[in-house]
């Protein structure tokens, strides 16, 4: 039994490892290619494999779609306001950058589910991890911070708020997913003896 078969059969630890590995491979592939043609293909393969191996159905699909829509809007705002630019030029956020959002969103109910009830810790990790991820991204791509001082502060603040919010929403949606898996929507009601 390999790692991915184990993930599909419900081994939670192996599923988390598979989730982290898939995320990192897709994240680096998107950043290294920086292609608005290849990145959507990577996303399609990533999301398809994710839902086949460990997806939590419609509730998780809604989380992935919502986080992606949020990311699309935020990316455009960050570029429009000059927090980021591309090769020193003001422009729209490239499609390949927005493709990182659905890949990230597939970790919220899996690799990061242990943070769903830890708001302060998730806020700190969001601020630090989000900022470090964007700094790494600027070093691997032609995207640059408009200001090396304010850019990371804005990103850190954004992720300190967004990451715990994503996790809270994922936790609520995960309960719907668990209920659907049992064939119920929420706690089962006891029948009246009458």
Order of alpha helices (4+ residues) and beta strands (2+ residues): alpha-alpha-alpha-alpha-beta-alpha-alpha-beta-alpha
